[in-house]
Amino acid sequence: EEAQEAAECLTVGGVLKQHWAVYRSPFMNAAAVGWLFYTFCFVSLLTLLPPYIAPEWRTFTVEAMPLMSMISSMTLGVWLLRSWSIVCVIQAGFLISAAAACGLILVTGSPVVCLVLAGALGLIQGASFALVPELNETASDRANANGVFAQAGNFGNTIGTPVLLGVIAAGGYGGMLLVSAVLLLTGAVSHMCLVRARARVRGPGA
C-alpha cells in the first residue's frame, strides 16, 4: 500500500495534487509567501540601487549591505526572538524595510538608509528560516515547506530585477522604490492574513 501511494505521488497528477496541498496550507506555505516578497526586493535592490549612490560611497555601501543583512539577522534578529514571535520579527523587518525604501525616495541613494534597509531585510531573512520548523512538526511537512520556500526564492530572485528595471524605465528611481515599498508592505500583510488563516484551521482556543 505504501509503495502504491509512493508511485501515485510520482505521477504528474500526484505531483500537482501535492503542490496544491502545500500551496493551500497556511502552515507549509507561510515562510514561502513572505520569502517571495523578500527575494523579489533584496537582490533587485542590491543590483539597481548602486548607480544612485554617490560615487565616493558606492563601493563601501554595496559591499556593506549584504554584510549588514547577515549581522542584523544573527544579532538583532536573535535578540528580538527572545521576546517576540517569529512572525512579528518578520513583519517588523518588512515594515522597517518599506519605511527605508520610502526614505530613499526622499534622500536619494543615502548610504545610511541603504544600510538600514539591508539590516531590516536581514530580520526577514533569519526569521523566515526559523518559521518552517515552528509551524511544521513532521519531517514530511517540513520537507514540503522547504520545497515551496526554495521555489518562492527562485521565482522572486528571477523576476525581481527585470520587473523593477521595467518600473525604472516607466517611473524612474522613485517608481522603483515606491513599488518596492508596496511589495514589502504586502509581505507584512500576507503574514497577518496567514496568522488568521492558521487560527481558523486550529479552531477556537487552540
C-alpha positions as CSV (number, residue, x, y, z in Angstrom):
1,E,0.0,0.0,0.0
2,E,2.8,2.4,0.9
3,A,4.6,1.5,-2.4
4,Q,1.4,2.2,-4.3
5,E,1.0,5.6,-2.6
6,A,4.6,6.5,-3.4
7,A,4.1,5.5,-7.0
8,E,1.0,7.7,-7.3
9,C,2.9,10.7,-5.8
10,L,5.4,10.4,-8.7
11,T,2.8,10.8,-11.4
12,V,2.1,14.2,-12.9
13,G,-1.3,14.2,-11.2
14,G,0.2,13.2,-7.9
15,V,2.8,15.9,-8.0
16,L,0.2,18.6,-8.9
17,K,-2.0,17.4,-6.1
18,Q,0.8,17.5,-3.6
19,H,1.8,21.0,-4.8
20,W,-1.8,22.2,-4.4
21,A,-2.0,20.8,-0.9
22,V,1.2,22.6,0.1
23,Y,0.3,25.9,-1.5
24,R,-3.1,25.9,0.2
25,S,-1.7,25.1,3.7
26,P,-1.2,28.3,5.8
27,F,1.4,26.3,7.7
28,M,3.5,24.9,4.9
29,N,3.3,27.9,2.7
30,A,3.8,30.6,5.4
31,A,7.6,31.1,5.1
32,A,7.4,30.9,1.3
33,V,4.8,33.6,0.9
34,G,6.9,36.1,2.8
35,W,10.1,34.9,1.2
36,L,8.8,35.6,-2.3
37,F,8.4,39.3,-1.4
38,Y,11.8,39.4,0.3
39,T,13.8,37.8,-2.5
40,F,12.0,39.9,-5.1
41,C,13.2,43.1,-3.4
42,F,16.6,42.1,-1.9
43,V,18.5,41.0,-4.9
44,S,16.9,43.5,-7.3
45,L,17.6,46.5,-4.9
46,L,21.2,45.4,-4.4
47,T,21.5,45.3,-8.2
48,L,19.7,48.5,-9.0
49,L,20.5,50.9,-6.2
50,P,24.2,51.4,-6.7
51,P,24.0,53.9,-9.6
52,Y,22.0,56.2,-7.4
53,I,24.6,56.2,-4.5
54,A,27.3,58.9,-4.5
55,P,30.4,57.5,-6.2
56,E,32.6,58.1,-3.2
57,W,30.2,55.9,-1.0
58,R,29.1,53.4,-3.7
59,T,31.7,50.6,-3.2
60,F,31.5,50.7,0.6
61,T,27.7,50.7,0.7
62,V,27.3,48.0,-1.9
63,E,29.8,45.7,-0.1
64,A,28.4,46.6,3.4
65,M,24.7,45.9,2.6
66,P,24.9,42.1,2.4
67,L,27.1,42.1,5.5
68,M,24.7,44.4,7.3
69,S,21.9,42.0,6.5
70,M,23.7,39.0,7.9
71,I,24.8,40.8,11.0
72,S,21.3,42.1,11.7
73,S,19.9,38.5,11.2
74,M,22.4,37.0,13.6
75,T,22.3,39.7,16.3
76,L,19.2,41.9,16.4
77,G,17.1,39.2,14.9
78,V,18.1,36.6,17.5
79,W,17.7,39.1,20.3
80,L,14.2,40.0,19.2
81,L,13.2,36.4,19.0
82,R,13.7,36.1,22.8
83,S,10.6,38.2,23.4
84,W,8.8,38.4,20.0
85,S,7.2,35.7,17.9
86,I,8.9,34.7,14.7
87,V,6.1,36.2,12.6
88,C,6.3,39.5,14.5
89,V,10.1,39.7,13.7
90,I,9.4,39.1,10.0
91,Q,6.6,41.7,9.9
92,A,8.9,44.2,11.7
93,G,11.5,43.6,9.0
94,F,9.0,44.2,6.3
95,L,7.7,47.4,7.8
96,I,11.1,48.9,8.5
97,S,12.3,47.9,5.0
98,A,9.2,49.6,3.5
99,A,9.9,52.7,5.5
100,A,13.6,52.7,4.4
101,A,12.5,52.3,0.8
102,C,10.3,55.4,1.2
103,G,13.2,57.2,2.9
104,L,15.4,56.5,-0.1
105,I,12.9,58.4,-2.2
106,L,13.3,61.4,-0.1
107,V,17.1,61.1,0.4
108,T,18.4,59.6,-2.9
109,G,20.9,56.9,-2.5
110,S,21.7,57.7,1.1
111,P,24.3,55.1,2.4
112,V,22.8,55.2,5.9
113,V,19.3,54.5,4.7
114,C,20.6,51.8,2.4
115,L,22.2,50.1,5.4
116,V,19.0,50.4,7.4
117,L,17.2,48.8,4.5
118,A,19.7,45.9,4.4
119,G,19.5,45.4,8.2
120,A,15.7,45.3,8.1
121,L,15.8,42.8,5.3
122,G,18.1,40.7,7.4
123,L,15.4,40.4,10.1
124,I,13.1,38.8,7.4
125,Q,15.9,36.5,6.3
126,G,16.8,34.8,9.6
127,A,13.3,34.6,11.0
128,S,11.8,33.1,7.8
129,F,14.2,30.2,8.0
130,A,13.1,29.6,11.6
131,L,9.4,29.7,10.7
132,V,9.4,26.4,8.8
133,P,10.2,24.2,11.8
134,E,8.0,26.2,14.1
135,L,4.9,25.7,12.0
136,N,5.5,22.2,10.7
137,E,6.0,19.4,13.1
138,T,6.6,16.3,10.9
139,A,9.6,15.7,8.6
140,S,7.3,15.4,5.6
141,D,5.6,18.7,6.2
142,R,9.0,20.4,6.8
143,A,10.3,18.9,3.6
144,N,7.3,20.2,1.7
145,A,7.5,23.7,3.3
146,N,11.2,23.9,2.5
147,G,10.5,22.9,-1.1
148,V,7.9,25.6,-1.7
149,F,10.2,28.0,0.2
150,A,13.0,27.3,-2.3
151,Q,10.6,27.7,-5.2
152,A,9.4,31.1,-3.9
153,G,13.0,32.2,-3.5
154,N,14.0,31.2,-7.0
155,F,10.9,32.9,-8.5
156,G,11.5,36.1,-6.6
157,N,15.2,36.2,-7.5
158,T,14.4,35.6,-11.1
159,I,11.6,38.1,-11.7
160,G,12.6,40.9,-9.2
161,T,15.4,42.6,-11.2
162,P,13.7,42.5,-14.6
163,V,10.4,43.8,-13.2
164,L,12.0,46.7,-11.3
165,L,14.1,47.5,-14.3
166,G,10.8,47.9,-16.2
167,V,9.5,50.1,-13.4
168,I,12.6,52.3,-13.6
169,A,12.1,52.7,-17.3
170,A,8.5,53.7,-16.8
171,G,8.6,55.6,-13.5
172,G,12.3,56.2,-12.7
173,Y,14.1,55.8,-9.4
174,G,11.1,56.9,-7.3
175,G,8.9,54.4,-9.0
176,M,11.3,51.6,-8.3
177,L,11.3,52.4,-4.6
178,L,7.6,53.0,-4.3
179,V,6.9,49.6,-5.9
180,S,9.4,48.0,-3.6
181,A,7.8,49.6,-0.6
182,V,4.3,48.4,-1.6
183,L,5.7,44.9,-2.1
184,L,7.4,44.9,1.3
185,L,4.2,46.1,2.9
186,T,2.3,43.4,1.1
187,G,4.7,40.9,2.6
188,A,3.8,42.1,6.1
189,V,0.1,42.0,5.4
190,S,0.4,38.5,3.9
191,H,1.8,37.2,7.2
192,M,-1.0,38.8,9.1
193,C,-3.5,37.1,6.8
194,L,-1.7,33.7,7.2
195,V,-1.8,34.1,11.0
196,R,-5.6,34.5,10.8
197,A,-5.8,31.5,8.4
198,R,-3.9,29.3,10.8
199,A,-6.1,30.4,13.7
200,R,-9.2,29.3,11.7
201,V,-7.7,25.9,10.9
202,R,-6.8,25.4,14.6
203,G,-10.1,26.5,15.8
204,P,-11.1,28.5,18.9
205,G,-8.9,28.0,22.0
206,A,-6.1,26.4,20.0
